[in-house]
């Protein structure tokens, strides 16, 4: 079993730093694939209302034999539900088969719609009544975060953003660091495309005796990012989380 460290939010809730994402996993395949991840030692599952596969996540957790409090579940508010997050979360809870999520995020700010502050206030209520242990945002930029800080009373636990070696998000990460917001990385491997064929990464992987994906995921871990790669292949699911028994040098991190 892999020993994954936890990261503590400002409200005291702890999240496993390494998780499993289910974006674009077909609903009928989700339960089996998530079970493979749980069997491999993952204890943090990231889904969303818009993915259409919350039921499969809930089924996998129930069938895993693990206690509910052993698995950290994140879901995200659908873009069409900024006006009624409380009702939307109730629907998610039914699909997941639980009375509480560990983390509930606004999936996108949708500034043209201009309801994300209203939605955030609803998330504050959901955190207050315990239906969400922690609340956060996804795909917010610094101006959106500043507006939340100016107009509401709760700092997001996390901001989940696209982040990988070709999009390092320095400005956002620095804002997060200054304001107690944890950084979560989606698409941490840049969708597994030609990034993983970069000569620099291939050379590092050979030196460390690892795959290029493991090198990139270790980079995320050492930066302090919360990361949740997705795979439908059991071998890759196991490989991805196997990044806690080696360390990149400072020079390799910089490279």
Number of C-alpha atoms within 10 A of each C-alpha: 8 13 14 18 13 13 17 14 16 16 12 11 14 16 23 20 20 27 26 23 22 25 19 14 20 14 15 11 13 24 24 16 23 28 21 20 27 22 15 19 18 25 22 22 23 22 21 21 19 16 16 17 23 27 18 24 25 24 18 22 24 17 11 16 9 13 9 14 9 10 18 19 26 23 26 25 25 18 16 12 16 24 14 14 24 18 11 17 25 15 13 23 20 14 18 23 16 15 13 21 21 21 23 29 25 28 24 18 22 16 11 7 10 11 14 23 19 16 19 24 17 17 26 20 14 20 19 12 10 14 21 23 18 27 26 24 27 23 17 20 14 14 9 17 21 14 12 19 15 10 11 13 11 15 19 26 25 23 25 24 23 17 22 20 14 10 11 13 14 10 11 18 21 12 17 19 12 9 16 14 23 23 25 23 21 23 17 26 27 18 13 15 9 9 19 20 13 11 11 13 20 17 13 17 18 11 9 14 12 16 17 24 23 24 26 25 25 24 22 24 18 15 12 14 22 22 27 26 25 25 21 16 12 16 11 16 23 18 15 24 23 20 22 15 8 13 15 15 11 9 7 13 15 8 9
